[in-house]
């Protein structure tokens, strides 16, 4: 359909500012394709002919009008096409929504993995037991072997340090830290690095950011004025302290 509409307004008067008159037909019957030229040629107009307005005052209210007409038309067509003979009242819609939510909730509480009873699985036997440093590695390796895949090669000391430091703090390791780690050949060298990073202030700042993003934390209100929110930083600092102190979720 070639709709030639430029800033129309649903009014009965020819100028902007006159009161909006209710059309004699339902909104879904208004012909959106009707223009001044086609209306004059046919000699007939819709009760609420969309008349052109000045360009300076059309954008916002014109768009709202078109949305209202479209929504009314779609709603009317939906009710006509529905196979149910039950009236579409607010109570019926609310009951149907409640039944859908209840059904989804029942399915969630019976099938989701988090509601299943805890089971103890035996550590699988693998072809390369020396690769697994803990039981979790054994499960990963067993799945890789089942798929005919091999583990990636172990990263060198510098690469490993960069990965773990970025992951836990969001920052690159300092040159001195790289030198100390490369010089430490003890079996507990990596464990000491992880413990040091978990105790650093950067760990709490890095991982608190994920939670603050989730709750949409901000220190200003945004919008036009973007005014500050007094003392918002107190919650931010609390979240950082909680991550550093390893506060449990129920207490957090």
C-alpha positions as CSV (number, residue, x, y, z in Angstrom):
1,X,0.0,0.0,0.0
2,X,1.4,3.4,-1.0
3,X,0.5,5.6,1.9
4,X,1.2,9.2,1.3
5,X,0.9,10.8,4.7
6,X,2.7,13.9,5.9
7,X,1.9,15.0,9.4
8,X,-1.8,14.4,9.7
9,X,-4.0,15.2,12.7
10,X,-7.3,13.6,13.7
11,X,-9.3,16.8,14.0
12,X,-12.6,18.0,12.5
13,X,-11.4,21.6,12.1
14,X,-9.0,22.8,9.4
15,X,-6.4,24.4,11.8
16,X,-4.3,23.3,14.7
17,X,-5.6,24.1,18.2
18,X,-9.3,23.3,17.7
19,X,-10.6,20.5,20.0
20,X,-10.3,16.9,18.7
21,X,-13.8,15.6,17.7
22,X,-14.7,12.0,18.2
23,X,-15.2,10.3,14.8
24,X,-18.7,8.8,14.0
25,X,-17.1,5.5,12.9
26,X,-14.7,3.2,14.9
27,X,-11.1,4.2,14.5
28,X,-10.3,1.0,12.6
29,X,-12.5,2.2,9.7
30,X,-10.6,5.5,9.1
31,X,-8.9,5.4,5.7
32,X,-5.3,6.2,6.3
33,X,-4.7,6.3,2.5
34,X,-7.1,9.1,2.1
35,X,-5.5,12.4,1.1
36,X,-7.0,15.8,0.4
37,X,-6.7,15.1,-3.4
38,X,-8.4,11.7,-3.3
39,X,-11.1,12.9,-0.9
40,X,-12.0,15.8,-3.2
41,X,-12.1,13.5,-6.2
42,X,-14.4,11.0,-4.6
43,X,-16.6,13.5,-2.8
44,X,-16.5,11.4,0.4
45,X,-14.3,11.6,3.4
46,X,-13.8,9.6,6.6
47,X,-15.6,11.1,9.6
48,X,-12.2,11.9,11.0
49,X,-10.2,12.8,7.9
50,X,-6.5,13.1,8.8
51,X,-5.9,16.7,7.9
52,X,-2.5,18.1,7.2
53,X,-0.9,20.3,9.9
54,X,2.0,22.7,9.9
55,X,5.4,21.1,9.9
56,X,6.3,22.9,13.2
57,X,3.7,21.2,15.3
58,X,3.1,17.8,13.8
59,X,5.8,15.3,14.8
60,X,4.9,14.2,18.3
61,X,1.1,14.3,18.4
62,X,0.8,13.0,14.8
63,X,2.8,9.9,15.6
64,X,0.8,9.3,18.8
65,X,-2.4,9.5,16.7
66,X,-1.2,7.0,14.2
67,X,-0.2,4.6,16.9
68,X,-3.6,4.9,18.5
69,X,-5.4,4.2,15.2
70,X,-3.1,1.2,14.5
71,X,-3.5,-0.3,17.9
72,X,-7.3,0.0,17.8
73,X,-7.4,-1.7,14.4
74,X,-5.1,-4.6,15.4
75,X,-7.1,-5.1,18.6
76,X,-10.4,-5.3,16.7
77,X,-9.0,-7.7,14.1
78,X,-7.6,-9.9,16.9
79,X,-11.0,-10.2,18.6
80,X,-12.7,-11.0,15.3
81,X,-10.2,-13.7,14.3
82,X,-10.2,-15.4,17.7
83,X,-11.7,-18.9,17.7
84,X,-12.9,-18.7,21.3
85,X,-16.5,-17.6,21.9
86,X,-15.6,-16.4,25.4
87,X,-15.7,-12.6,25.8
88,X,-12.3,-11.0,26.0
89,X,-12.8,-9.2,29.2
90,X,-10.1,-8.0,31.5
91,X,-10.9,-10.8,34.0
92,X,-10.6,-13.5,31.3
93,X,-7.2,-12.1,30.1
94,X,-6.0,-11.9,33.7
95,X,-7.0,-15.5,34.4
96,X,-5.3,-16.8,31.2
97,X,-2.1,-15.0,32.2
98,X,-2.3,-16.4,35.7
99,X,-2.8,-20.0,34.3
100,X,0.2,-19.5,31.9
101,X,2.4,-18.3,34.7
102,X,1.3,-21.1,37.0
103,X,2.0,-23.7,34.4
104,X,5.5,-22.3,33.6
105,X,6.3,-22.1,37.4
106,X,5.2,-25.7,37.9
107,X,7.4,-26.8,35.0
108,X,10.3,-24.8,36.4
109,X,10.1,-26.3,39.9
110,X,10.0,-29.8,38.6
111,X,12.4,-29.8,35.6
112,X,15.0,-27.2,36.2
113,X,18.4,-28.5,37.3
114,X,18.5,-26.2,40.4
115,X,15.5,-28.1,41.9
116,X,16.8,-31.6,41.4
117,X,18.1,-33.5,44.4
118,X,21.9,-33.4,44.9
119,X,23.7,-36.4,43.7
120,X,27.3,-37.5,44.1
121,X,28.9,-38.6,40.9
122,X,32.0,-40.8,40.7
123,X,35.0,-39.1,39.2
124,X,35.3,-40.5,35.6
125,X,38.3,-42.5,34.5
126,X,40.3,-40.7,31.7
127,X,43.1,-41.7,29.4
128,X,45.4,-38.9,30.6
129,X,45.0,-38.8,34.4
130,X,48.1,-36.7,34.8
131,X,46.4,-33.8,33.0
132,X,43.7,-33.4,35.6
133,X,44.8,-31.4,38.6
134,X,41.5,-31.8,40.5
135,X,38.2,-33.8,40.1
136,X,36.6,-31.1,38.0
137,X,39.4,-31.4,35.4
138,X,38.6,-35.1,35.2
139,X,35.0,-34.4,34.2
140,X,36.1,-31.9,31.6
141,X,38.8,-34.2,30.2
142,X,36.3,-37.1,30.0
143,X,33.9,-35.1,27.9
144,X,36.7,-34.0,25.6
145,X,37.9,-37.6,25.1
146,X,34.3,-38.7,24.5
147,X,34.1,-36.1,21.7
148,X,37.5,-37.1,20.3
149,X,39.1,-33.8,21.3
150,X,42.3,-33.0,23.1
151,X,42.9,-30.3,25.7
152,X,44.6,-27.1,24.6
153,X,48.3,-26.8,25.3
154,X,49.2,-25.3,28.7
155,X,49.9,-21.6,28.6
156,X,53.3,-20.3,29.5
157,X,53.9,-18.5,32.8
158,X,53.5,-15.0,31.4
159,X,50.4,-15.8,29.4
160,X,48.8,-17.5,32.4
161,X,49.5,-14.6,34.7
162,X,48.0,-12.1,32.3
163,X,44.9,-14.2,31.9
164,X,44.2,-14.7,35.6
165,X,45.1,-11.1,36.5
166,X,42.7,-9.7,33.9
167,X,40.0,-12.1,34.9
168,X,40.1,-11.3,38.7
169,X,41.0,-7.6,38.6
170,X,40.3,-6.4,35.1
171,X,43.8,-5.0,35.0
172,X,47.1,-6.2,33.4
173,X,49.8,-7.6,35.7
174,X,52.6,-5.2,36.7
175,X,56.1,-5.8,35.2
176,X,57.4,-6.7,38.7
177,X,54.7,-9.2,39.2
178,X,55.5,-10.9,35.9
179,X,59.2,-11.1,36.9
180,X,58.5,-12.5,40.3
181,X,56.1,-15.2,39.0
182,X,58.5,-16.3,36.2
183,X,61.2,-16.7,38.9
184,X,59.0,-18.7,41.2
185,X,59.1,-22.4,40.2
186,X,57.4,-23.8,43.3
187,X,54.3,-26.0,42.9
188,X,52.3,-23.4,44.9
189,X,53.3,-20.5,42.7
190,X,50.0,-20.2,40.9
191,X,47.9,-20.6,44.1
192,X,49.9,-17.8,45.7
193,X,49.1,-15.5,42.8
194,X,45.4,-16.3,42.9
195,X,45.3,-15.6,46.7
196,X,47.1,-12.3,46.2
197,X,44.7,-11.2,43.5
198,X,41.6,-12.2,45.6
199,X,42.9,-10.1,48.5
200,X,43.6,-7.0,46.3
201,X,41.2,-4.0,46.3
202,X,41.0,-4.3,42.5
203,X,39.2,-7.7,42.8
204,X,36.3,-6.2,44.7
205,X,36.1,-3.2,42.4
206,X,36.2,-5.4,39.3
207,X,33.5,-7.9,40.3
208,X,31.3,-5.4,42.2
209,X,30.9,-3.6,38.8
210,X,29.0,-6.6,37.4
211,X,26.5,-6.5,40.3
212,X,26.2,-2.7,40.1
213,X,25.5,-3.0,36.4
214,X,22.8,-5.6,37.1
215,X,21.0,-3.4,39.5
216,X,21.5,-0.4,37.2
217,X,23.5,1.6,39.7
218,X,24.2,5.2,38.9
219,X,25.5,8.3,40.7
220,X,23.3,10.6,38.6
221,X,19.7,10.6,37.6
222,X,20.3,11.0,33.9
223,X,17.7,12.6,31.6
224,X,18.0,16.3,30.8
225,X,19.3,17.6,34.2
226,X,21.5,14.6,35.1
227,X,21.5,15.7,38.7
228,X,23.6,13.8,41.3
229,X,22.1,11.2,43.6
230,X,23.4,12.1,47.1
231,X,25.3,9.3,48.9
232,X,24.9,6.8,46.1
233,X,28.6,6.0,46.6
234,X,27.8,4.4,49.9
235,X,26.0,1.5,48.3
236,X,28.8,1.2,45.7
237,X,31.5,1.0,48.4
238,X,29.4,-1.5,50.4
239,X,29.2,-3.9,47.3
240,X,32.9,-3.6,46.9
241,X,33.6,-4.5,50.5
242,X,31.1,-7.4,50.4
243,X,32.9,-8.9,47.4
244,X,36.3,-8.5,49.1
245,X,35.0,-10.0,52.3
246,X,33.4,-13.0,50.5
247,X,30.0,-12.2,52.0
248,X,27.5,-15.0,51.4
249,X,24.6,-14.2,49.1
250,X,21.9,-14.5,51.7
251,X,23.7,-12.0,53.9
252,X,24.6,-9.8,51.0
